[in-house]
Amino acid sequence: MVKNAQLSFTDTQIAFSSKSDSELMKTYALFASMDYPSLVKVGTFLISGAFKINLPIKPLVKHTLFTQFCGGESIKDCQNTIEKLGEYKIGTILDYSVEGAHNDKSFNETEKEIILTIQKAATSKHVPFSVFKVTGIAPVPLLEKVQAGEALSEKEQETWDKAQERVDHLCRSAYEHGVRIFIDAEETWIQKVIDDLAMDMMRKYNKEEAIVYNTYQMYLHAKLEQLKGDLEVAKTEGFKLGVKLVRGAYMEKEAKRAAEMGYQNPIQPSKEACDNDYNAALKLIVENHNHFALCAGTHNEKSSMYLAELMSKMGISESNKDFYFAQLYGMSDHISYNLSNSGYNVAKYVPYGPVKEVMPYLFRRAEENTSIAGQSSREFMLVKQEMKRRKESK
């Protein structure tokens, strides 16, 4: 049992305490529509087409999908979301979700934007982390080439040197501002080079405390062993291993590429295997907590409760700054708000950016809610339960 016996993910009054009746109704309508995969597929196709031919649909998108899953179009726009989450002791992770062109201009603009999120985190008690994707500041073909160990041309070497400088600049800035920063996970064919960059940054900036966190996708069957190996490196070399633990985000793409290129599918053979490795990773981290800092990014109730139980068993305080739970903004509020209400550190990933530019992100969220078994149905049913509870309590 968890030390805090009141922790439960069934209390919808706590889960939706930040929402007014009208906001709850809006959420209900959105998740009701997401409960139909065919509707989501047609809807995303039509919205995408409308943007391409410049139909004036921005207001519609902004007040539906965008409002549910994004904090605003700029960091300044996100302030209300930051403050509202902060009222319930939930942090905000500002996630710049614009997927720009792959050129120096775009990479430099993204780097500047991430620096702004670091500066925001340094001045706001409600913004505990910053985050970036390496593909936001470096070209994918180059990352593939580096991972494959292929020789680089003089120009490619210059581009690679510049990419490494950008990564170091972001991590150094985080270190100097006392802000923790996540390096997001990506596809396996570029992940090894990202892992190597992350380990190098941890060697430099995680000597006293965890500043840089690498992301481990546990739906990959090799990740648990990698985590164990990285722990030994961190112990030997004397730095703290920052870990953002997730299940994963590229399953279909990974399976398709493995089949096309004739190598073993890196994805776990079953959901059960993925869940087992995720929970085994939690156990490893908690049992070696002096060497780790963890952000458990999960929408899974069992894993969230399991981590709370492990922390209790090891005598780790709910408020220990090296242990965080995180969920996406607009999803799994029954986990986030109930954890926070019980004293645990919780943060929401809050994407932001111009509406049109974050559409790829929004489409993935909509598709994710229909493809994850029971995700949209669960959200829909919880909102429905809270609406019923409010009606009966009047």
C-alpha positions in Angstrom: 0.0 0.0 0.0 1.1 3.6 -0.6 2.0 5.6 2.5 -0.6 8.1 1.4 -3.6 5.8 1.7 -6.0 8.4 0.2 -4.3 8.1 -3.3 -6.9 6.9 -5.8 -7.5 7.5 -9.5 -11.3 7.1 -9.2 -12.1 10.5 -7.6 -13.5 12.5 -10.5 -14.3 15.5 -8.2 -10.6 16.0 -7.7 -9.7 15.0 -11.3 -11.9 17.8 -12.8 -11.8 20.3 -10.0 -10.2 22.9 -12.3 -13.1 22.7 -14.9 -16.3 24.6 -14.9 -19.5 22.9 -16.0 -19.3 24.5 -19.4 -15.6 23.4 -19.8 -16.5 19.9 -18.7 -19.3 19.8 -21.3 -16.9 20.9 -24.0 -14.4 18.2 -23.0 -17.2 15.6 -23.0 -18.2 16.5 -26.6 -14.6 16.3 -27.8 -13.8 12.9 -26.3 -17.2 11.6 -27.4 -16.3 12.4 -31.0 -12.8 10.8 -30.5 -14.5 7.6 -29.4 -15.1 7.0 -33.1 -11.9 6.3 -35.0 -13.5 6.7 -38.4 -14.7 10.2 -37.4 -11.2 11.2 -36.2 -9.7 9.9 -39.5 -12.1 11.9 -41.7 -12.0 14.9 -39.4 -8.2 15.2 -39.5 -8.2 14.7 -43.3 -10.7 17.5 -43.7 -9.0 19.9 -41.3 -5.6 19.3 -43.0 -7.1 20.0 -46.4 -8.9 23.1 -45.2 -5.6 24.6 -43.9 -3.9 23.8 -47.2 -6.4 25.8 -49.2 -6.6 28.6 -46.6 -10.2 28.1 -45.5 -10.9 30.2 -42.3 -11.1 27.2 -39.9 -8.5 28.4 -37.4 -11.2 29.6 -34.9 -12.9 26.3 -34.9 -9.7 24.3 -34.3 -8.5 26.8 -31.7 -11.6 26.4 -29.6 -11.8 22.6 -29.8 -8.7 20.4 -30.3 -6.2 23.2 -29.7 -7.8 24.4 -26.4 -7.9 20.8 -25.1 -4.4 19.8 -25.8 -2.3 23.1 -26.1 -1.5 25.9 -23.8 -1.4 28.7 -26.4 0.3 30.0 -29.4 3.3 31.5 -27.5 4.9 31.2 -24.1 3.1 34.4 -23.1 -0.2 32.8 -24.2 0.5 29.8 -22.0 0.6 32.0 -18.8 -3.0 31.4 -17.9 -2.6 27.6 -18.3 0.6 27.7 -16.2 -1.1 29.6 -13.4 -4.3 27.5 -13.5 -2.3 24.2 -13.3 -0.1 25.9 -10.6 -3.2 26.5 -8.5 -3.5 22.7 -8.2 0.3 22.3 -7.6 0.8 20.9 -11.1 3.8 22.0 -13.0 4.0 23.0 -16.7 6.5 21.6 -19.2 6.5 24.0 -22.1 6.8 21.9 -25.3 7.4 23.9 -28.4 5.5 21.7 -30.9 6.2 23.4 -34.2 7.7 21.1 -36.7 9.7 23.5 -38.9 11.7 23.1 -42.1 15.0 21.3 -41.8 17.4 24.1 -42.4 19.8 26.3 -40.4 17.3 29.1 -40.1 14.6 26.8 -38.6 17.1 25.1 -36.3 18.4 28.4 -35.0 14.8 29.7 -34.4 14.0 26.5 -32.5 17.1 26.8 -30.4 16.2 30.4 -29.5 12.7 29.3 -28.5 14.0 26.5 -26.3 16.3 29.0 -24.6 13.1 31.1 -23.9 11.4 28.1 -22.2 14.5 27.6 -20.1 14.4 31.3 -19.0 10.7 31.0 -18.3 11.4 27.9 -16.1 14.1 29.8 -14.3 11.7 32.5 -13.3 8.5 30.5 -12.6 8.0 28.1 -9.7 5.3 26.4 -11.8 7.6 25.4 -14.7 9.9 22.6 -13.4 11.4 21.4 -16.7 12.3 22.4 -20.3 12.4 19.9 -23.2 13.7 19.7 -26.8 13.9 17.2 -29.7 17.3 16.8 -31.3 15.6 16.7 -34.7 14.4 20.2 -34.0 18.0 21.5 -34.1 19.7 19.0 -36.4 18.8 17.3 -39.8 17.5 13.8 -39.7 19.5 12.5 -42.7 22.7 13.7 -40.9 21.8 12.0 -37.7 21.1 8.7 -39.6 24.5 9.0 -41.2 26.3 9.6 -37.9 24.5 6.7 -36.3 25.4 4.4 -39.2 29.1 5.4 -38.8 29.3 6.7 -42.3 32.0 9.2 -43.4 30.9 12.8 -43.4 31.8 15.3 -46.1 33.4 18.5 -44.9 30.1 20.4 -45.1 28.3 17.6 -43.2 30.9 17.6 -40.5 30.4 21.4 -40.1 26.7 20.8 -39.8 27.2 18.0 -37.3 29.6 20.2 -35.2 27.0 22.9 -35.2 24.3 20.5 -34.1 26.4 19.3 -31.2 27.1 22.9 -30.3 23.3 23.6 -30.2 22.7 20.6 -27.9 25.5 21.7 -25.6 24.3 25.3 -25.6 20.8 24.3 -24.5 22.1 22.0 -21.8 24.6 24.5 -20.6 21.9 27.2 -20.5 19.7 24.9 -18.4 22.6 24.2 -16.1 23.4 27.9 -15.7 19.8 28.7 -15.0 19.3 25.8 -12.6 16.6 24.3 -14.8 16.2 20.6 -15.6 15.9 19.7 -19.3 14.6 16.6 -21.1 16.0 15.4 -24.4 13.1 13.7 -26.1 13.3 10.2 -27.6 12.9 9.6 -31.4 13.1 6.7 -33.9 15.6 3.9 -33.3 17.6 4.7 -36.4 18.7 8.0 -34.9 18.2 7.2 -31.2 21.7 5.8 -30.5 23.4 9.1 -31.6 20.8 11.0 -29.4 21.6 8.6 -26.4 25.3 9.3 -26.9 24.7 13.1 -26.9 22.6 12.8 -23.8 25.2 10.8 -21.9 27.9 13.3 -22.8 25.7 16.1 -21.5 25.0 14.3 -18.3 28.7 13.7 -17.8 29.2 17.5 -18.1 26.2 18.9 -16.2 24.9 16.2 -13.8 27.8 16.0 -11.4 26.0 17.7 -8.5 22.4 17.1 -9.4 20.3 15.9 -12.4 20.0 18.7 -15.0 19.9 16.7 -18.2 17.4 13.8 -18.6 17.4 11.3 -21.4 14.2 9.6 -22.5 13.9 5.8 -22.4 11.0 4.3 -24.5 10.2 1.0 -22.8 8.3 -0.4 -25.7 11.7 -1.1 -27.2 12.8 -4.6 -25.9 16.5 -3.4 -25.5 15.8 -0.4 -23.3 15.8 -2.1 -19.9 19.3 -3.5 -20.5 20.4 -0.1 -21.7 19.1 1.5 -18.6 21.0 -1.0 -16.4 24.2 -0.3 -18.4 23.8 3.4 -18.2 23.4 3.1 -14.4 26.7 1.4 -14.2 28.3 4.1 -16.3 26.8 6.8 -14.1 28.0 5.1 -10.9 31.5 4.6 -12.3 31.9 8.1 -13.7 30.2 9.9 -10.9 27.2 11.6 -12.3 23.4 11.4 -11.8 21.3 9.7 -14.4 18.3 11.8 -15.4 15.6 9.6 -16.8 12.3 10.4 -18.4 10.6 7.0 -18.6 7.9 6.5 -21.3 6.3 3.6 -23.1 6.9 5.0 -26.6 5.5 6.8 -29.6 6.6 5.3 -32.9 5.4 1.7 -32.9 3.8 1.5 -36.3 6.7 3.4 -38.0 9.3 1.1 -36.3 7.5 -2.1 -37.2 7.1 -1.0 -40.9 10.7 0.0 -41.3 12.0 -3.2 -39.7 9.8 -5.3 -42.1 10.9 -3.3 -45.1 14.6 -3.4 -44.3 14.6 -7.0 -43.0 15.9 -6.5 -39.4 14.3 -7.6 -36.1 11.4 -5.4 -35.0 12.8 -3.5 -32.0 9.3 -3.2 -30.5 8.3 -5.4 -27.6 6.4 -8.6 -28.6 3.3 -7.6 -26.5 1.8 -4.9 -24.4 2.4 -7.1 -21.4 6.1 -7.3 -22.1 6.2 -3.5 -22.4 4.3 -3.0 -19.1 6.6 -5.5 -17.4 9.8 -3.7 -18.6 8.3 -0.3 -17.7 7.6 -1.4 -14.1 11.0 -3.2 -13.9 12.6 0.1 -14.8 10.7 1.9 -12.1 11.8 -0.7 -9.6 15.5 -0.4 -10.7 15.4 3.4 -10.4 13.7 3.5 -7.0 16.0 0.8 -5.6 19.0 2.9 -6.8 17.4 6.3 -6.3 20.7 7.9 -5.1 22.0 7.6 -8.6 18.8 8.6 -10.5 16.4 11.4 -11.0 13.1 10.3 -12.6 10.2 11.7 -14.5 7.7 8.9 -15.1 5.8 10.0 -18.2 2.8 7.7 -18.2 -1.0 7.6 -18.6 -1.1 4.1 -17.1 -2.9 3.9 -13.7 -1.2 0.7 -12.6 2.4 2.0 -13.3 1.6 5.3 -11.5 0.3 3.5 -8.5 3.2 1.1 -8.6 5.7 3.9 -8.5 3.9 5.5 -5.5 4.0 2.1 -3.7 7.8 1.7 -4.5 8.5 5.2 -3.2 6.6 4.4 0.0 8.4 1.1 0.5 11.8 2.8 0.1 10.9 5.7 2.4 11.1 8.3 -0.4 9.0 11.4 0.3 6.1 12.2 -2.2 7.7 15.6 -2.6 11.2 14.4 -3.3 12.4 16.7 -6.2 14.0 13.8 -8.0 10.7 12.0 -8.5 8.0 13.4 -10.9 5.0 12.1 -12.6 4.0 13.6 -16.0 1.0 13.4 -18.3 0.0 15.2 -21.5 -2.1 18.4 -21.1 -5.7 17.6 -21.8 -5.4 13.9 -20.9 -5.5 11.7 -17.8 -6.5 14.4 -15.4 -7.7 11.7 -13.0 -4.1 10.6 -12.6 -2.5 14.1 -12.6 -4.8 15.8 -10.2 -5.2 12.9 -7.8 -1.4 12.5 -7.5 -0.9 16.2 -6.9 -3.7 16.2 -4.4 -1.9 13.4 -2.5 1.4 15.4 -2.4 3.3 14.0 -5.3 5.3 16.1 -7.8 3.3 16.2 -11.1 3.8 18.1 -14.3 1.8 18.4 -17.5 3.4 18.5 -21.0 1.9 21.6 -22.4 2.5 22.0 -26.2 2.4 25.4 -27.7 2.9 27.2 -31.0 0.9 28.8 -33.9 -2.3 26.8 -34.5 -1.5 25.8 -38.1 2.1 24.7 -37.2 1.0 22.5 -34.3 -1.6 20.6 -36.3 0.7 17.6 -36.9 1.0 17.3 -33.1 -2.8 17.7 -32.6 -3.6 15.1 -35.2 -1.2 12.6 -33.4 -3.0 13.3 -30.1 -6.4 12.7 -31.7 -5.2 9.5 -33.4 -3.4 8.3 -30.2 -6.6 8.7 -28.2 -8.4 6.4 -30.7 -5.5 3.9 -31.1 -4.6 3.4 -27.5 -6.9 0.7 -26.2 -9.7 2.4 -24.2 -7.9 5.8 -24.0 -10.7 8.0 -25.4 -13.3 5.8 -23.9 -11.7 6.1 -20.5 -11.5 9.9 -20.8 -15.1 10.0 -22.0 -16.4 7.8 -19.2 -14.6 9.8 -16.5 -16.0 13.1 -17.7 -19.4 11.5 -18.0 -19.2 10.3 -14.3 -18.2 13.7 -13.1 -21.1 15.4 -15.0 -23.4 12.9 -13.4 -21.9 13.5 -9.9 -22.3 17.3 -10.3 -25.9 16.9 -11.4 -26.8 14.7 -8.5 -25.0 17.0 -6.0 -27.1 20.0 -6.9 
